[in-house]
C-alpha cells in the first residue's frame, strides 16, 4: 500500500513538473517578439505620436520662428557685480500695442505696455506677429486691427549673470494660442568656465506627450533626447563622454537608444579602457543572434555624437541574417524627431520676447 502511494506521488509530481515546464515553454514562445517586429512596432507607435505632436498648437510654438534677435545687456568690462533678474522684478501684464514708429528701435517696450499688476509675468501679443517675427518691431497700419491672442504666462523666471563670468537661467511658462492650451515650456541653462555649458528643456503637451532634451559639456559631457506618452517612453537616446584633463579629448563612455521595448546600448566594460560591443535587448532579453554596429559620421561631435543629431548611424543585423540601418527602419520620423529637438535646442520666439522685455525692464531700473 505504501509502495503504491509512493509511486502515485512520484507520478503526480512528474505530471505537475511536465505541465509547468510545458506552460513555461508556451509562455516563452507566445511572448517572444522578434527584434525586427519589435522595432517596426516601436517605429509605428513613435510615428503616430509624432503625427499628433506635429499637428498640435504646442509644436507650432517649438517649431516657430527663432529669428528675433535677443537683446544683450551692455555692461562695462569693469562691472564685477552679479546681476539678477527675478520674476518679481518683471511681474505684471504686458500687452502688445501697435506703435506708429516706422523704424526699428532697440527697446521692445515701445511696442509693449504694462497694463496691469500681476504676481506672474503675462505677455500678450498677436499670433500674426509671432508667425512673421521680423515684423514685430515694425509698424503697419493693419496692426491696429490685430488681437492679442498669443499669451505667455511665466510662473518662474531667474536670470543671474556677471560680465565675462557666465550665467544661470531658469524659466517656466504656459502658452495659449487663441484660448487653446499649447503646452508648458521649462528651461534651465547655465554657462561658466568651471562647469561648462548646461542646458535642459522640457515641453509638456496638453495631450499627454512630453519632450525632454539635455546637453552638458565639461569633464563629463552628456546629451539626452526623449519623447514620452505619459509615463511610457517612446524614444530615448543617451550619450555620455568623459575627459580626464582639460587638454584631453572626450572619450565615449556610454551610449543607449530605446525605442518601444527595444534597447540598444554600448558602454565601457568594467576595468576596461575600450568600449564593449553594442548589445540589443527586446523586453529586457538579450538578443544573442542579432548584431548592432555603430557607425559614426566622418565629422563627429565629442559631446553629442547621437542618432538624433544625425551624427551616428546604427546598422542592425537580424536573426534571419538580413540587415538594415536604423534610419532606413525609422524612415521620415527620425527626420521629424531631429527637427523637433533642434528647435528645442536653438531657442524660442516666445522666450526671446520675454527675455527682451525682462532686460529692458531691468535696465530701466538701473
Helices and strands as residue ranges (DSSP letters): H 2-31, H 35-54, H 57-62, E 83-86, H 87-90, E 92-96, G 108-110, E 112-116, E 121-125, H 127-131, G 133-135, G 141-145, E 150-161, E 167-177, E 180-192, E 196-204, E 209-216, E 220-229, E 232-242, E 251-259, E 262-267, E 279-282, E 285-286, E 291-296, E 312-317, E 323-325, H 326-330, H 332-346, H 349-365
